[in-house]
Amino acid sequence: MKIAIVGTGYVGLVSSACFAELGHEVIGVDIDEAKVKMLKSGKSPIYEPELEEIIQRNLASGRLSFTTELSEAMPGAQVIFSAVATPPNADFSADLRAVFTVAQSVAEHAENDLIFVNKSTVPVGTGKKCEDLIIETLRKREVPHRIPVISNPEFLREGNAVHDTMQPDRIVVGLNGDAHAKQVMEEIYQPLTRVGKPLLFMTRESAEIVKYASNAFLASKISFINMISELCETTGGSVREVAAGMGLDDRIGPRFLHAGIGYGGSCFPKDVKALIALSKQTGVPLPLVKATHDMNNRQRQRFFKKILGTLPPNANVAIWGLSFKPKTDDLREAPSLDLIPMLTRAGHKVSVHDPVSMEKAKAILKKKVTYAQSPMEAAKEADAVILLTEWDAFRGVDLRKLKETMRGKELFDGRNVYEPAEVRDAGLTYWGVGVR
């Protein structure tokens, strides 16, 4: 099947590569000429395990191509996926301008019946607005084409995006009674359903809600254990022990019960904010969602306050980890981008190391920090080391060698990677989250 995917961010690029890997003919569309040029050469603009290899393999096979022109991608395409960004506005609502632009452009260029699929995360009711816009555009053109609008939200995790696309827990498709669209979506995902992956059909409105509900639930689980971590710090408990005791209950499970400095990235913060905005718009109270957002902010600021209150004046500070999570170079909503300006404004000198995201960080932080080529280089003569991202490269650090490398002895573990006793045995002072 020929598929066009508009937008080559995380969702669009991974979807493009993986659909081609599944045997479809895929054209990725993006207005960024530099990005398209890079993709045509087989280079991925984002760091994601396995992704670049899949891009190169499918470019060579002819199943995958890229263009800056939607009009070049549409002839012969049976399905158009919209995977453009929906960032939060100042009031937390999702910015849907790109989504509506794609919908209108598809209707303006369509020369035959098509299926329009919203792959982007969009608030409930967006599909109806896209459908109305498409119908009106086709009416003005005086053409009889049918372009039903489908919701097909993604559930990929950055750092595991290829695996999550090729081995999904579930595939959700929202459509309102269009038998042909249902058949086409079944065909697209047949390579996955043949190996037992569940394809779940529901109304378009339910599909639009399920993505937000899923992310908000997972974010609330993180915020819950972070809330408990503060109680543990105050009373002498260990959040690690509490989480272990909770997680063995199969009604709760251990995942997302790892206390730290809160969630970041492009999905959880954006989707939680969008639900808060939707609550205001609809008048439906969602107090747990609001509390999740507030707790995440509190947890991050609480840890930062501890750091700033401990550092000596004009300290040398090493930051380990810049991306919001390991196995990605994504800096969106990353704790590092909040903490580093706070440190530099306070007069501290900052050296940073991250295995993959330093080049992207340079475009944001510029010369405010020193970029080190290894964790130990960053820690040289440091008064404090602050771990913000739990990359594997940081887990195996020789703590005694770290103590010898540093000038001071403060180790702030924002992800509870280390055992406090081992840190203290190495002569360092341990600062974790919810542990002593």
Secondary structure, DSSP 8 states (H G I E B T S, - for coil): -EEEEE--SHHHHHHHHHHHHTT-EEEEE-S-HHHHHHHHTT--SS--TTHHHHHHHHHHHTSEEEES-HHHH-TT-SEEEE-----B-TTS-B--HHHHHHHHHHHHH--S--EEEE-S---TTHHHHHHHHHHHHHHHHT------EEE------TTSHHHHHHS-S-EEEE-SS-HHHHHHHHHHTHHHHTTT--EEEE-HHHHHHHHHHHHHHHHHHHHHHHHHHHHHHHHT--HHHHHHHHHTSTTT-STT---SS---SSSHHHHHHHHHHHHHHH----HHHHHHHHHHHHHHHHHHHHHHHHS-TT-EEEEE--SSSTT----TT-HHHHHHHHHHHTT-EEEEE-SS-HHHHHHHHTTSSEE-SSHHHHHTT-SEEEE-S--HHHHT--HHHHHHH-SS-EEEETT--S-HHHHHHTT-EEE-SS--
